Amino acid sequence: MGIAGTLKAVTSTELVGRAISIQLGNRDWVTSIECINACGWAISPFIILPGKRHQNIWYRDLPPDWAIAVSDNSWTTDTLGVDWIQHFNRCTESRTVGG
């Protein structure tokens, strides 16, 4: 989380190379597992935030089919990998053709 990207600064020649950029807020990592197929449709994302617990009330106006999870460092774990597979199955079962 935070601002990513590049910036350009217009300054005097005396200050070249001494420009600084200040960003307010945190710079925590967030993992988003997404899946798009060759036909162009995508399942809803599986987002992993840093933390131990979370409450659904913290997230406003998110689509109801998005999955939010937490881990100590916001990276995926074996358990969250299984949770993602279950999320994938829920999102794709209505489009499955055949066995």
C-alpha positions in Angstrom: 0.0 0.0 0.0 1.2 3.5 -0.7 2.1 5.3 -3.9 4.1 3.6 -6.6 5.5 5.1 -9.7 7.8 7.8 -10.8 7.8 11.5 -10.4 9.3 14.6 -12.0 10.5 17.6 -10.1 11.0 21.1 -11.6 13.7 22.9 -9.6 16.6 25.3 -9.9 20.0 24.1 -11.1 21.5 24.6 -7.7 19.3 21.8 -6.3 19.8 19.2 -9.0 20.3 15.8 -7.5 19.1 16.9 -4.0 15.3 16.7 -4.5 13.4 14.6 -2.0 10.0 12.9 -2.2 7.9 12.5 0.9 5.1 10.0 1.1 2.6 10.0 3.9 1.1 6.8 5.2 2.5 3.3 5.3 4.3 1.2 2.8 2.9 -2.3 3.7 2.8 -5.0 1.1 -0.5 -6.4 0.0 -0.9 -9.6 -2.1 -3.6 -9.9 -4.7 -4.1 -13.3 -6.4 -6.0 -12.8 -9.6 -6.9 -15.1 -12.4 -7.9 -14.3 -16.0 -8.5 -16.9 -18.7 -7.8 -16.9 -22.4 -11.4 -16.0 -23.2 -11.1 -12.8 -21.2 -13.2 -13.3 -18.1 -11.7 -13.0 -14.7 -12.6 -14.3 -11.2 -12.8 -12.0 -8.3 -9.5 -11.3 -6.6 -8.2 -12.9 -3.4 -6.5 -10.2 -1.4 -4.1 -10.9 1.5 -3.4 -8.1 4.0 -0.9 -8.0 6.8 -2.4 -8.8 10.2 -3.7 -11.5 12.6 -7.5 -10.8 12.3 -9.8 -8.5 10.4 -13.4 -7.5 10.4 -15.6 -7.2 7.3 -16.9 -3.9 8.6 -13.4 -2.4 7.8 -14.0 -2.8 4.1 -16.6 -0.6 2.6 -18.2 -0.9 -0.8 -16.2 -4.0 -1.8 -18.0 -6.4 -4.2 -19.4 -9.3 -2.2 -17.5 -12.0 -4.1 -14.0 -10.6 -3.3 -12.1 -12.7 -0.8 -10.1 -10.9 1.9 -7.6 -12.8 4.0 -4.7 -12.0 6.4 -1.3 -13.3 7.1 1.6 -12.2 9.3 3.5 -10.6 6.4 0.7 -10.3 3.8 2.2 -13.1 1.7 0.5 -16.3 0.8 0.9 -19.4 3.0 0.0 -23.1 2.4 -3.3 -22.6 4.2 -4.1 -19.4 2.2 -3.2 -21.3 -1.0 -5.9 -23.9 -0.2 -8.3 -21.1 0.6 -7.6 -19.6 -2.8 -8.2 -22.9 -4.6 -11.6 -23.1 -2.8 -12.3 -19.5 -3.9 -11.3 -20.4 -7.4 -13.7 -23.4 -7.4 -16.6 -21.2 -6.1 -16.0 -18.6 -8.8 -15.7 -21.0 -11.7 -18.2 -23.8 -10.9 -21.0 -22.1 -12.7 -18.9 -21.9 -15.8 -17.6 -25.4 -15.7 -18.5 -27.6 -18.7 -18.1 -31.4 -18.3 -16.4 -33.3 -15.5 
